């Protein structure tokens, strides 16, 4: 599904990533852990086509992403990846329905089909009764569930989750982790950055970064 070859990322004289190579198989749930500044979010952003490497290559579903133009990159990103962030990134003045609808509008889906899909994904995260609520009136746990619904609206094969429980209490964090695990069991490939050793246990495999390098890559028992 994803192959990373000799990936480096530099910012001036700072080496954020140093010659990283790895493979992520279709349907894997992979947690990337490490201290702040280890490069884990940078790696996730480059894989998800939000950022770009200084050198090396990313191959996604057989397609080498190096050299794609902006339009091609946007098409790959929107069709292949769903994103869940620590800060949620919902539009606070929009309703839950509207927040989830945005990626479907960008995809060009018809209004009738959008309505059906929005109801499906909100039901899957137990937020169907909040669809008329503004995002600003939701709790943190509810916002993250809406963000997950938005991430899966276009049915992408890969979910990118960057500290998805970072702003949540333990109870809501566990709810989000169960949702991610459910998506994995439905066949999604999950790439998750986390500081939490406990949350990394939900993954099939844990990659640890330190100073921009992979220092361990192990399967969970």
Secondary structure, 3 states (H helix, E strand, C coil): CEEEEEEEEEECCEEEEEEEEEEECCCCEEEEECCCCCCHHHHHHHHCCCCCCCEEEEEECCEECCCCCHHHHHHHHHHHEEEEECCCCCCCCCEHHHHHHHHHHHHCCCHHHHHHHHHHHHHHCCCHHHCCCEHHHCCHHHHHHHHHHHHHCCCCCEEEEECCCCCCCHHHHHHHHHHHHHHHHCCCEEEEECCCHHHHCCCCEEEEEECCEEEEEEECC
